[in-house]
Amino acid sequence: MWQAEVRVDLDAIRDNVAMLRARTSAEVLVAVKADGYGHGLVPAGRAALAGGATWLGVATLDEALTLRRAGVQAPVLAWLLSPGLPLHEGVAAGIDLGAATTGLIDELVAAARRAGRPARVQVKLDTGLSRGGAVASEWPALLESAAKAQAGGDIEVVGVWSHFACADEPGHESIDRQLAAFHEGLALAATYGIHPTLRHIANSAALLTRPDTHLDLVRAGIAAYGLSPIAGETYGLRPAMTARARVMLAKRVPAGQGVSYGLTYTTERETTLAVVPLGYGDGVPRHASSAGPVRVGGTTARIAGRVCMDQVVVDVGDEPVVPGDVATLFGPGDDGEPTADDWAAATGTINYEIVTRFGSSRVPRHYVGEVAR
Ligand SMILES: *Cc1c(COP(=O)(O)O)cnc(C)c1O
């Protein structure tokens, strides 16, 4: 018996990935960083591989090593590496490591010698996002050090890649500009003798809207979890996560009753308040106060007043709600429940954040689907 649960439909992840795969001739990497966007690093990774992904992508070295420890043998790319990490562990585990500085190339050379095998490196170019990656003025030095380390047998430059800033806004002028800059970077890499087998820049949004960006590999995250990176489009994706809880308490209160901390919400008429045991300690954004939609019984109600650490109060009106009834915050929408998109709209954020907030949460995650067996 669960009091609250995050239900993850692994078959939905598998099927979404299979659908994405059918949209491209490039290899598909599925991003499983941040605990698989809240869906579970290892289970989401396995479901993605079952759907035909040939790569998994993570931010941190720890995430990559966790996949390996779980027995995942597929190629893994880790791209968020600060100086001073035990990179030799990543090299020994056969993890592809993203590198944007000559300092990291030096560390990778040392790591390769310690691990006794060449480091698999994917050089990251900043083409306009101004986040990770080397800026154009640094490309020659970075490519030269990578080429030198490759010639010395310490590293193997497997990939060259970049990341879009505005792929979720189809037609944004930066997309073409970044793609052109990336091609310039690849041409420059060739002059240093770097001919990577994996050239990649596309995320979910570019995978769905810009086939000319697919190149050798696409890196899909949000779409694999069944959510669209582009507002108002679903692309036939199926949301994999459902967050729900059983009503703990239901009570009839009169009009004019203040509700939850600060009494920021006042009942307009006699109504039923349902107390639902999920709060910001579980991943519910506090910005959902008096805003987040919840499906209880046959109605979609709103959170009444502030989201607390462990619970929320929902004003369900005259709906005959009793303790034990299921209150669904969001899911695929099959039974009229709100979606992560509805929650994003209600709380001023993006669907990515809604699902990711439930990662590594105290709420038990239950996996369903054939892939889970
Ligand atoms: C998270 C991430 C992705 C996936 O992005 P989505 O928009 O979720 O498809 C791809 N590449 C990098 C570098 C990322 O950090």
The ligand as an SDF file (V2000), in Angstrom:
LIG
                    3D

 15 15  0  0  0  0  0  0  0  0999 V2000
   20.1360   17.6810  -20.9950 C   0  0  0  0  0  0  0  0  0  0  0  0
   20.9030   17.7380  -22.2290 C   0  0  0  0  0  0  0  0  0  0  0  0
   20.3700   17.2360  -23.4260 C   0  0  0  0  0  0  0  0  0  0  0  0
   18.9380   16.8020  -23.5820 C   0  0  0  0  0  0  0  0  0  0  0  0
   18.1390   17.9540  -23.7140 O   0  0  0  0  0  0  0  0  0  0  0  0
   16.5610   17.8300  -23.9540 P   0  0  0  0  0  0  0  0  0  0  0  0
   16.1430   19.2200  -24.2010 O   0  0  0  0  0  0  0  0  0  0  0  0
   15.9960   17.2860  -22.6890 O   0  0  0  0  0  0  0  0  0  0  0  0
   16.3890   16.9300  -25.1000 O   0  0  0  0  0  0  0  0  0  0  0  0
   21.1910   17.1890  -24.5250 C   0  0  0  0  0  0  0  0  0  0  0  0
   22.4690   17.6200  -24.4610 N   0  0  0  0  0  0  0  0  0  0  0  0
   22.9980   18.1380  -23.3310 C   0  0  0  0  0  0  0  0  0  0  0  0
   24.3930   18.6220  -23.3330 C   0  0  0  0  0  0  0  0  0  0  0  0
   22.2270   18.2320  -22.1880 C   0  0  0  0  0  0  0  0  0  0  0  0
   22.7640   18.7490  -21.0800 O   0  0  0  0  0  0  0  0  0  0  0  0
  1  2  1  0
  2  3  1  0
  2 14  2  0
  3  4  1  0
  3 10  2  0
  4  5  1  0
  5  6  1  0
  6  7  2  0
  6  8  1  0
  6  9  1  0
 10 11  1  0
 11 12  2  0
 12 13  1  0
 12 14  1  0
 14 15  1  0
M  END
$$$$
